[in-house]
Structure formats: structure tokens, C-alpha cells
Amino acid sequence: MRVTQLMIPAMFVVGAISQYVGASLGVGLFEQLSPVAVAWLRGAGAGLILLVALRPRRGDWTPARLRAAALFGTVTVAMNMAFYEAIDHIDLGTAVAIEFLGPIAVAVAGSRRAVDLVAAAAALVGVVCVAGVNLDGAGGGLGSDGAIGIACALLAAALWAGYIVLGKRVADAGGGIEGLGVGLAAGALVLAIPGLGPDLATRPEAFLSWEVWVLGLGLGLLSSVVPYALDQVVLTRVGRERFALLLALLPVTATGVGAVMLGQRPGWLEAVGIALVVFAIALTSRRAPAPDAGG
């Protein structure tokens, strides 16, 4: 099967829709568990689903490959923890805008062409516009604990940059989706104590509810398995710089989902942001075609 240039952005849109539907499950769990624990359940659930579905053979995993996948998974789970904690303290649009500094930084750092720098700048400005961040601070404000939220969002941005770099290595090593499952499972084990410890100490009864575990599996499937598996497919066909810029489709898709499902019609600032992101994608798509898919 040939993966065309038009199919690559389409994969991101499908993954984003799945991710935002899964987010609705996460919001419900916030009433029972801390954001960090919900993020841990997301990673653990995704890792369990992938391990059961793919059943990776033990003999295929060298120590070096296992270490790479474990590092990738740990960074991914930590990224989700930081972002979930951020949106518990600051407005979602503000957190998204800050977090996108990570992939944009990857694009700029790896660029050697002026057109790529222009595309990165356009994507950055576009993401800020779509997220509804205004220079005058309109759009929700930061609140009294905004400093914590900003710090968590910046941490999530740094971890997202690491996710892109490490994810490319896992994808290039072959069996990227298997690496995703092994990595998320390993990351959940590594971060089990910081992820679950506080909630086990303060609200252990929450873990006795079967609904929590079922919702955790659903969250892992929709918010991690589907979008991250699509990431691995795309990462084998494009460079990390273009991948970082394509991630700008996520807030664009969120704007569309919000308009259709929640009646949140974009204003002129959001419309300008969408146009700038599309412009950035058009610039990066002028490169040589991506290689054909195998099989």
C-alpha cells in the first residue's frame, strides 16, 4: 500500500479525533482520581492493549532495543502526566499553546533551509492563534495557581520534543507499534509509584471501582493506541522535522471538533491560525515525496 502525501495529514486528523473523544473519558475520571493518576492509567491501558494484541516475541528484543523502547515509553507517559496536571491549573488553550513549543523547537533545531524556518514560525503563530492565546491575556486567564500550570506545560513541551526524537528512533529500528506497546508498558512500570502512589495513599477506594479500570482501558485505546500507532506509521515515512510541523494539525482538528460537537465556532483569530498552519504544511509538503509503504 502506498501512503501518499495527502494520506499523511489525514492520519493525523483521524488520530486527533480519536484522542479528543478519549479525552472525554479522562475528564470523567478527574472526579475520582488525580490528573497524574489518570494519565498513568492511560499509558498503562494502552501498553496492556498493545501487548495483548501484538504479543511481541521475547527473542526479538535485544537489551539495546528494550532500553530504547522503555525510554521512549517513559518519556511518553511522563509527557501525558505533565500535560494533564497542567490543564488542572490553567486554561486548556493556554496549555496546548505552551506545549506546542516542543515540536516547533524540534522543527527549528533540525532545519537547514530558510523555508523550513518560515514554516516553523507560521506553525507556531498559527497554533497560538488556534489555542486562543491573546497578547492581552484574554481567553480565560491564568488563575492564582497559573505558575504551576505553566511550569507543567513547559515540562510537557520538553517531553513532547523528546517523544518525537525517541519515537523516530523506535520507528527506524523496526516494529514501531510493537515498540510502542513495550515502551508504554515499561514506562507505566517505571512511573507507577509517582503516578499512583499519592492516590493510593489518599483515595484507595477509587481503585476498587471496576469502572475506573474499564475507563482507563478505553482512555488508553482512544487517546494513546490509535493516535500513537498512527504516529509510528507516519514516523517511518517522514523526517522528525516535518512530523513536528504536522503535529500542528492537532489543535486545528480540535477547533473543528469543538465547532461541530460543542458549538464552539472559531473567531477571526482562530481562523487566521488555521490558515497559517495549513500554509506551514503546504511549505513542508514541497519536499521530495515520502518513500512507499512496505508490503
C-alpha positions, 0 to 999 in steps of 0.5 A: 500500500502506498501512503501518499502525501495527502494520506499523511495529514489525514492520519493525523486528523483521524488520530486527533479525533480519536484522542479528543473523544478519549479525552472525554473519558479522562475528564470523567475520571478527574472526579475520582482520581488525580490528573497524574493518576489518570494519565498513568492509567492511560499509558498503562491501558494502552501498553496492556492493549498493545501487548495483548494484541501484538504479543511481541516475541521475547527473542526479538528484543535485544537489551539495546532495543528494550532500553530504547523502547522503555525510554521512549515509553517513559518519556511518553507517559511522563509527557501525558502526566505533565500535560494533564496536571497542567490543564488542572491549573490553567486554561486548556488553550493556554496549555496546548499553546505552551506545549506546542513549543516542543515540536516547533523547537524540534522543527527549528533545531533540525532545519537547514533551509530558510523555508523550513524556518518560515514554516516553523514560525507560521506553525507556531503563530498559527497554533497560538492563534488556534489555542486562543492565546491573546497578547492581552491575556484574554481567553480565560486567564491564568488563575492564582495557581497559573505558575504551576500550570505553566511550569507543567506545560513547559515540562510537557513541551520538553517531553513532547520534543523528546517523544518525537526524537525517541519515537523516530528512533523506535520507528527506524529500528523496526516494529514501531507499534510493537515498540510502542506497546513495550515502551508504554508498558515499561514506562507505566512500570517505571512511573507507577509509584509517582503516578499512583502512589499519592492516590493510593495513599489518599483515595484507595477506594477509587481503585476498587471501582471496576469502572475506573479500570474499564475507563482507563482501558478505553482512555488508553485505546482512544487517546494513546493506541490509535493516535500513537500507532498512527504516529509510528506509521507516519514516523517511518515515512517522514523526517522528525522535522516535518512530523513536528510541523504536522503535529500542528494539525492537532489543535486545528482538528480540535477547533473543528471538533469543538465547532461541530460537537460543542458549538464552539465556532472559531473567531477571526483569530482562530481562523487566521491560525488555521490558515497559517498552519495549513500554509506551514504544511503546504511549505513542508509538503514541497519536499521530495515525496515520502518513500512507499509503504512496505508490503 
